Amino acid sequence: MGVRATIVMDEDIVKKIRVIQAKRISAEQKSVSFSEVVNDLLRKEFK
């Protein structure tokens, strides 16, 4: 389990993350959490 962190995001960023989440849910046919999408995006950015 990861570290719990509270952050404030602009609404436009949240909407973009939700779009990515919806696409992954459709593609993978399983539940994908908002946190999972955020973590994946951060991992890609920090590589």
C-alpha positions, 0 to 999 in steps of 0.5 A: 500500500502506498502513502496517502497524500492530499493534493488540490488539482485544477478541475481541467486536470481532473477531467483529463484524468477521468477521461483516461480512467474511462478509456482504461476501464473500457479497454481493460473491462475492469475497475481502474481507480482514479489513484491508479491512473494518477500513479501511472501518469506520475511514474511515466513522467518521472522515468 
